Amino acid sequence: MTASYVARIVQVPDHGIRFEPAEGTVPPEQPTEVNLLGMAIALALGAAGYRHHPEPRDPELQTLAALLGGDAVMPWLPAADATTDAYIVCELTPAGPQCEVQQRPR
């Protein structure tokens, strides 16, 4: 069975987004795996039309581990106001994480 990371994307007005990990989702602990997942998520967000918020990131508080755990807001904004719930869905495979943003009706 392939491990996965699934989280609802929550908009935080004027600041960006944070993740709300799905029940049973546990982010990786190894630094390399965290970094690879973070890069895969960034690519998936960009492909889905998300863009960086102009507010600079605080590197002491806004870490990848905090983002994956749902504890930090990161400076990403959707291309338009969402009318559906958005989720980041990642399969954690031996070849590396594969992520996509999925839209689900509210």
PyMOL commands that set and color helices and strands:
alter all, ss='L'
color gray80, all
select helices_A, chain A and resi 31-47+64-69
alter helices_A, ss='H'
color red, helices_A
select strands_A, chain A and resi 3-12+16-21+51-52+76-77+85-93+96-104
alter strands_A, ss='S'
color yellow, strands_A
deselect
rebuild
show_as cartoon
